């Protein structure tokens, strides 16, 4: 299964997936080592900033301002981008976005494209969609390349191959890369060099490039990609045609707003003071870079999220993955357990809102509600509060019939004194199910004991006392 093949499973079975992940000791070791290292770096970088909390508040305020007036900023962005020679397309869902991209590549006669790491293209399953049109999109980010060559799926927002160790990566390169030497070692420098040589030929020959964007600037019509390896800049500058798929929530109002986010993002995502490469482009520059530039603005459920007063804060997300690196559930289960493009705490609130709670009802429960995700979020998304709200929605959607039946039975018992007295006496039978019992009671008693019921009810005690 290649990267981007599956967007999400219908109501992903997180409990079953997590149990399989917990049984994989190598996976847990890889995850623990990687997330601990990244988070320790993040803590060091954040501690340098005396105004970190003010930066967080500023980032949240800028994103909220954008979301409150998103229609106006989208129109402003389209006008500015078009003025600079870019072609702006609008896509309401994944299918429409994929068809737009395929229709732009088709007339060029090209059958291959190079691709910058992008969560939104994974969300819409673009790689698989292009394959159905006979077009191969090659991932150029090192971690995404590992995942794609291994027929795997990303497990992390920033570090897609976090679940793989060096020995596993070496085996993938030896098996899938036809241009590596059999004596390739698992030394990180040797692996990076093998990937560099493999990708360099693609960069020099590719005519089509595909990207996402970390930020879209409404004021200028420009897009920004932040990355660490330089592969993104190669894609953005060497190709003749550049197609960027951008979620509508990626907008910021002004160029100056980047001052805030380019401090928040690198420290939160990779524990760096700044991204090694920040590439910004605005439409077409004659004689320099791609001369055919297209921007696909994608909704795909985002306006539905925007309509939810509490849940809309998920659209502030700048995809730093800081919440994944501190989450005790993610550290043990990994990203694949979530069965969706966006794993971890942010995925547990974003995916159900994008696809509908009925299609991802278990994800809001994939959390201990410890609050660590909120403490590290650079744009102050209150993930625990949204999780609680989505849990309510999930229960209401998936268990409404059972709950109605339960409360109807309780109401019937409470309508008469004799029936209520008999019900209370029957409650003493619960003592036999304190550590077991039939479903669904067993799901509770499997991990906790029921309180021991008293030997007699209050009513029986009262009657007996007054008779004596």
Beta strands, then each sheet from edge to edge (+ up, - down):
strand 1: 87-91
strand 2: 112-115
strand 3: 136-139
strand 4: 208-211
strand 5: 215-217
strand 6: 222-227
strand 7: 241-247
strand 8: 251-252
strand 9: 277-281
strand 10: 292-298
sheet 1: 1+ 10+ 7+ 4+ 2+ 3+
sheet 2: 8+ 5+ 6- 9+
end
